[in-house]
Amino acid sequence: MRRRVGIALLLVALLGTVAYSAWRWRFPHGWSHCCMVSMMHMLHTYADEHDGRFPTGGQSPEASLSIMYEEGYLDGYALSGMVASPRRTMEGPTSWGV
């Protein structure tokens, strides 16, 4: 009986480890994607103030988002997880490599 309980606990621990590893692989920057709603709001605000156009002109989508950062629509925390880790994002667009 004790052996079955031990095996069951080992399986639960193994499944938990696999699930956590899969979560970290899918979301490497953790909970930083929670700012998607504020990002959408700021994109719409930007478009309202620029004749309905979203930011463009960068070499990549991330570079176009840096336009919003430079104009003060977004702070580094709102961009974290979309470009780089929160620490690198707070350093500004020059550290993103875009």
Long-range contacts (C-beta under 8 A, 24 or more apart in sequence): 27-81, 29-80, 29-81, 29-84, 29-85, 29-86, 30-81, 32-80, 32-81, 32-85, 32-86, 33-81, 33-82, 35-77, 35-78, 35-79, 35-80, 35-81, 38-78, 39-74, 39-78, 39-79, 39-82, 42-68, 42-73, 42-74, 42-78, 43-68, 45-73, 46-71, 46-73, 58-98, 59-98, 60-98, 62-96, 62-98, 63-93, 63-98, 66-93, 66-96, 66-98, 69-93
